[in-house]
Amino acid sequence: MDEVFKALADASRRRLLDRLNERTGQSLRELCAGLEMTRQAVSKHLAVLEGAGLVTTVRHGRERLHYLNPVPIHDLADRWIGQYERDRMAALSNLKHALEGTAMSKPEFVYTIYIDTTPEKLWEGLTSPEFLKQYHGGWAPSSDWKVGSKVLWPVEDGGAPQDLGQVVTESEPGRRLAYTWHTLQPMHQEMFGMSDAEFAEAVKERSKVAFDIEPAEDPELGMKLTITHDGFTSADSKMLEGVSGGWIMMMSHLKTILEKS
C-alpha cells in the first residue's frame, strides 16, 4: 500500500493514469503525445506505476502496451472502506465505473495481481478442482487442461458441468494457460435486460482468456499473474461488462487462498 500511495502522490503519474483511464492499452509513444514531458520522464513514471501495480504492461508484437490495473485500488478500498462498513460490492462497482470510464477503444480487459506463492502452486490454483471450487463456488470450470481439451462449466450454481464450446488453446504448466470463453447464456438476457434482438447479436461473440505466470520484478512479491480477456466485439460488450468485476473478485480470492495455504 505504501508504494501505491507514493505512486499516486505525484501529479504527473496521476495524469498518466487519467490518460489510461480514458483509453487503456496505450504504447509509450501514444502516452507521450501532447505531454510536456520527455519520453524518458514518462518511462520513469510508468516504471513507478508498474512497480506499484497500478499499471501492467503486455507485449503486443514489437510494442509494449500499458493497461490500467484496478486491483491495487480495489485492495485499498477493501482495507480502508471496509472499516466504515460500506457494502463491498457497491464499492467495487463504483471503482469499476471510475476506472473504466464510459468507453474503451480496445475491447479487452487486462489485470495483474501479485501472489506470494510458487509457479507450481499458482498453476494448481488455476487448474485444480480443489482450488477452483473455493473461489468459483458452484460455477467452477472443469478440464484436464491439455491443449485441445474441452473446458466444461455449469449453467446454474452447483449444476452439472456443460459443454459450452470452450477449448484449451495453450497449456504450459507454471507459465501460461489460455482457453476460449463461452457465449452469453439465456440467463444473461434477463440479467442484462437485453431485448431478443440484442441477445441474438450478443451470442455471436466468442472471447478468450489467458493467464500468464512469471516471477515478479520484486522477488518479495512472489509471482506475477496477468489475466488478459479479449476478443470482444465492442467496448459495449455485455460479456466484457460481466467478466470485468468477476475477475477482480476471483483473483483477489485466489490470492488469499494461496497465500494462506
N, C-alpha and C positions, 0 to 999 in steps of 0.2 A: 504493500500500500504506500510506503514511503516513496518508492520510485514513481508510482502513478501520480501522487500529489506533486512531486518535483517536476515531472514532465508537464503537468497541467498549469504549473505556476508561470510558465513563460508564454507571453502573448503571441510570439511567432509560431510556437508549437500549437497553440490553440487555433491559430488561423489555418495551419495546415490540416488540423482535424476538421475544421469547418469545411474546408475545400473537399476533403474526403467524404464528409457527411453529405455534401451536395452531389458528389459523384464519386463513388468508390471505384477502386480498381484502376488508379492512375499511375502512369510512369513518372519517373523523376523529371523528365522533360516537361510533361504536362503540368506537374505541380509547380515547377519553377516559373511557368508562363505568367507574366503580369505581376510577379512579386518583386519587391525591391530588395532581394536577397541574392547572393551568389549561389551558384549550383552547389558549391562546397558547403555553404552555410545550411542550405536546405537538406543536404545529405546528413550533416551532423545532427540537425534537429530530428530528422526521420530516424536516425540511429537511436536517439534518446527515447523517442516514442515507441520504437520497436522493442527496445530494452525493457520498457515499462509494460509491454504487452498491449499497448493501445493501437498499434498498427502492426499488421502482419504483411509480409512480402512473399509473393508467389512468382516464380519464373514462368513466363509465357514466351517460348521461343527465345529470342535474344534479349527480350525486355524483362525487367523486374517490375511487377505491378504491385501497388500499395493499396491495402484494404483497411478500412476502419474496423477495429476489433472491439466489440462491446463487452466482452467477458470481464475485463478488469473493472469496468464501470458497474457491471452487474454485481461483482463481488463487493464493491464499495457500498452499493445500495443495500445489499444483503447485510453488511456489517453495521452500517450507520442508520439506515431507515428502519431496519428490523427492531431496533431497541425502542423505537417510538410506537411499535405495534401497528404499523401500517400494513395493509394487506400486501403480501409479497408479489402475488400475481399482478396486482394493479401497478405496483412499482415497476415490474418488468415490462408491462405493456406500455407505460409511459416512456420508459427508457428506450424501448424498441422504436416507438414513433419518433422520439427525439433524435436518435442516432441514424435512422434510415431516411428520415425526411419524407417527402412526398413522391420522389421519383428516383429511379436508378437507371443509369444509361446502359449498364451491363446487367442482364437478368441472371445474376449468380449471387451466391452467398458464401462468404469465407469466414471461418472462425479459427482462432488459435488459442490454445489453452496449454498451460504448463502443469505437468503432473509429476510429482516426486515418486517415480517408480522406475522399473526397468522396461526395455522394449518388449521383452518376452511377456511380462505381466500386463502391459498395456495392450498387446495383441490379444492376450487371453480375455481382457476386459471387453474387447470389441467383438469377439467371436464365441466365447464360452457361454453356453446356456445358463450356467450358474450366475454369471455376472450380468448378462443381458436381461434376465428376468428381474434383477434388482433395480435397474434404472429405466427399463421399458415397461415394467409391470406386466399386465396381461396382454400387452401388444408386442411382445418380444419377437424378433425375427428368428428364423432357424435355417441353417445350411451347413454343409460340410466345408464351405468357404474355399472351395477349389475353383479355379478358372473354368467357366462353362456351367457350373452348378447353379441350380435354382436357389433363390432366396425366398422362403415362404413366410407369409405374415397372416395373422388372424385379422378378420374383418370386423370383429367385435371383441370387446375386452374379455380375455380369457377363452376366446373361441379357438377352434382347431385351425392350425396354420393352413393358409390357402396359397395356391399358385396364382400370383397377380402379374406374372410375366417378368419378374425380376431375375437378373442373371449376374453372377460374379464375373467381372471383366478383368480384374487384376488381383493377384493374391501373392504377396511377398511377406511371409511371416516376420513380424518385427519391423517392417518397413512401410508397406503400402497395401491397402485394401480398397477396392472400388467395385461398385455394382450399380446396375440400372435401378431406377426408382419406379414405384408403382404409379399408375394414373389415379386421378381422383375417383373415389368410390361413391355409390349412391348416397351414403350417409353424409358426404361432404356437401351435397347440393343444398340440403336444408341447413347445415351448419353455416355455410357461407351466404345463404339467402340468394341462390342463383336461380335464374329462370331456366326453363328446359333448353332454350336455345344457347344460353351461356354455358350451361353444363355440357351440352353436346359438343361445343367447341373446345371446352377446357379438357375434356377427357382424351383429346388427341395428343396432349402434351406428355412427353416421356423424358423426365430429367434423369440425372445420375449423381451419385455421391462418391467421394473419395476421401480416405483417411490416410494422411502421411505422418509417419512417425520418425523423428530424428532427435538427436541429443540437443538439449537447449544450449544456447550460446553461453549461458552462465551455468556451469556444471551443478551448482547448488540448486538449480530449479528442476533438475531431473530431465524429463523428456518433454519435447515439444510436439504437440498433436495439432495438425492443421486439418480442418474439415472443409472441403470445397464441394458445395452442392450447386450444380449449374445445369445448363441445358433447358432452362425455362424459355417459353416462347415470348414472354414480355415481362416488363417490370411490374405489371399489374397481375401477374400470375397468382391465383389463389393457392396453388401448391407452395409457391415461394413464400407467401404470407404465412401459411400454416407451419412450414418446417423451420422458419427463422427463429421464432421463440422456442420451439421444441428442442432444437439442437443446443441452445444455450443452457436450458434447464437440464437436459440429459447429460451433457458433458460435464457440467458442474457436479451433478450427482455422481457420475463415474469417477471424477477426481476424488471426491470424498470417500467413495468406497475403496478405491485403490490405495489411497494414502493411509487408510485405517487398517488395511489387510496386511 
